[in-house]
Amino acid sequence: MELTQQSPGIEAYLAADEVIDHEHPRVGEAVTRLMLDADTAYTYARAAFEFVRDTIPHSADSGDPRVTWRASDVLAARTGICYAKSIALTALLRAGGIPAGLCYQRLVGQDGATPVIHGLVALRLPGAGGWARVDPRGNKPGVDAQFSLEEERLAWVAREEFNEVDYPVVYVAPPEVILHALKSARDRSELLRNLPTAL
């Protein structure tokens, strides 16, 4: 699948805003730690991905009731659903000078029904031929997402037979339907009851 930019200018995918607040000191502290062992853009991107995937538990896995939506808050609370973890990784990548944006899938439950939007990250490394998607959701039995720019290793592959969809747009910021769900939920249970079903 060919990914398309929401914004034509690559500089938009390096910008900070209220959600992807990579100018916040907390984000800067994380970047400084990650840069210690990273001597290339690739090794930094991989380290940032593994940091978010492995050290910030997905709140549905951990049972944490808190809802986070701003990158600095995700890093402080060390919790979030896929949308929040994707926001945090996007901020870390942008702070490291790597263009990054948000991507989404429309998936269904085990019963083949109950659609839900799942959040991913797209990044563009120097010299790369285009955007690559990664999934910082967090691994668990049956989920093995890896940092791979050549061949996608996402948590889930969209299945056409269930009308699942890979949305091709690389968003500069979370779509309003995603941000509204995060900001309006009082806790994770309410958020999970009101997850968007389409973009």
Secondary structure, DSSP 8 states (H G I E B T S, - for coil): ---EESSS-GGGGG---SSS-TTSHHHHHHHHHHHTT--SHHHHHHHHHHHHHHHS-BHHHH-------SHHHHHHHT-B-HHHHHHHHHHHHHHTT--EEEEEEEE--TTS---EEEEEEEE--TT-SS-EEE--S--BTTB-----SSS---S----GGGT-EE--EEBSS--HHHHHHHHH-SSHHHHHHT--S--
